[in-house]
Amino acid sequence: MRYLDLSSTVDASAEWEANPVEHKVLSPAEGAERMAAQLRENWGIDFDPAVLPMGEMLSLDTLTLTTHTGTHVDAPSHYGWKTCVGTPRHIDELPLEWFHGPGVVLDLTWAPTGTVGADDLRGQFDVIGYQPRPGDIVLLHTGADALAGSPKYFTDFTGLDGTATNLLLDLGIRVIGTDAFSLDAPFAHMIAQYAETGDRGVLWPAHFAGREREYCQIERLANLGALPAATGFAVSCFPVKISGAGAGWTRAVALLE
């Protein structure tokens, strides 16, 4: 079995990030002093950290970031709290079975900034000779991950329109992933479309489809171009179990024979 990492890195030093990450590191020496102080303050125990090997205990990382930073899974509760399917579930309430299954990658690197529709996806099904089935995890290779760390990652990518999203849901897909910032088109593109047409349906159709039918998105994947074929691999993308959260980070991985 070979493992292919499909996850982007959470990096506080990145040149650009929509929601900047703060990463504080407590060194092993500072960790020793901290432990000694906690022992003294909480339990009245005096401990000299100088007796530790090289005077060091353990390092400690503290991060401040959103659950939508890096590769993450969106839960139904992220799409809205008023839905047509009852109370939307949070990330810690979803079945584990959704997040491990056969993978299908669709090549959308040809598509310009904006959206693709249901007919575009059907065309890709014909190209690969396969139509996604219930239990499959569908991944959209847009090539947008090459822009990660720059403002263009937020503005130049392809998403799904409502017809494309609903086509996949009609096929029984519960998890749809993309290497772009969002499964919807860039914010500016959608708002410009709405200003031109007055059609509210162009605003976040992929996300809002989750108010009608329960499903999850994986956003900000990476390395989809390294998959050797459109099918024939498994995907593991279990989200971190955060109580009451609308999303959770994941280390998405492809498993290749």
Residue, then its C-alpha position, 0 to 999 in steps of 0.5 A: m500500500r502506498y500513501l499519497d498526502l492530499s492535505s495542505t499545510v497549516d503554516a503561520s509563516a505563509e505569505w497570505e492566508a484568508n484567516p491568518v494563523e498564530h503559532k506560538v512555541l514553548s521551548p522544552a526549556e520553557g516547558a520545564e519552567r512552566m511545569a515546575a510553576q504549575l506543580r508549585e501553584n496547583w499542588g504545592i510541590d517544589f520541583d527543580p527543573a535543573v535536574l532534568p536532562m539538559g534542563e528540558m521538559l517538553s515543547l508545547d505548541t499553541l495555535t490560533l486558527t479557524t476550523h476552515t484553515g488548511t484542509h478541512v471538512d465542512a459539516p452540515s451545520h456550517y451551511g446554515w442553522k435553518t434547514c429543510v432537513g431538521t437540525p443540521r449535524h455538527i462535525d462530531e456527529l457525522p458517521l465515520e463511514w462517510f470519510h473512508g471510501p473509494g475515491v474518484v478524481l475529476d479533472l477541472t483544470w481546464a475550467p476558468t474562474g467561476t463555476v462548472g455545471a452538471d453537463d460539465l461533470r457528465g462530460q468528465f464521467d464520460v472521459i474517465g468511463y465511470q459515474p460516481r456511486p453512493g459511498d464514493i468520495v469525489l475530488l475536484h482537481t482544479g489546480a488551485d492549490a498551486l496558488a496557495g499562499s497568495p491572494k489569487y488562491f482566494t480569487d482565481f479558482t473554479g467551483l460548482d454551480g447548483t446543478a453540478t452539486n445536485l447532480l453529485l448528491d443525486l448520485g448518492i455522494r456524501v463527501i465532495g472535495t476540492d483543492a480550491f479555497s471553496l467548493d463555490a465560486p470565488f466570492a467576488h465572482m458570485i457577487a458580480q453575477y448576482a449584481e448583473t442578474g439579480d439571481r440569488g441562486v448564484l450565491w453560494p449554491a454548493h454550500f446552500a445545497g447542504r440545507e436541503r440535503e445533508y452532505c460534507q465538503i472537503e476544502r483546500l485539498a492538495n496534490l490531486g494531480a499526483l493521483p495516477a488514475a481517476t479511480g482505483f484508490a481509496v480516500s481517508c479523510f476523518p475530521v477532527k472531533i470538535s464538539g459542536a463545530g461546523a468544520g474540522w481539520t483533516r489529514a486527507v490521504a489517498l491509499l494506492e495499491 
